[in-house]
Amino acid sequence: MRIDQNPLFRKVIVPWYDSEAACYIAIFFMFTVVLFGFAGISAARENIAYHEHVWVPVFLVVMSGGVIIFTTIRLIRRYSRRFSK
């Protein structure tokens, strides 16, 4: 992270993609992907012809769940650093 050039106040400049709003938006969209993946799993299990393709929605659920977990950990660390000072 870059540091502001003002010598009186050294404030860390957070990129837009690492801001709290971007993290919350990413969590929201990944949650919708999780719901979409669960719908895909149920649709693939209902039709016998699609049983071999159930790995695609499972992959979506696992990957978006990982993004949700890691983004939540990032936010928790950010809050803990902010309130520990």
Buried (B, 14 or more C-beta within 10 A) or exposed (E): EEEEEEEEEEEEEEEEEEEEEBBEEBBEEBBEBBEBBBEBBEEBEEEEEBEEEBEEBBEBBEBBBEBBEEBEEBBEEBEEEEEEE
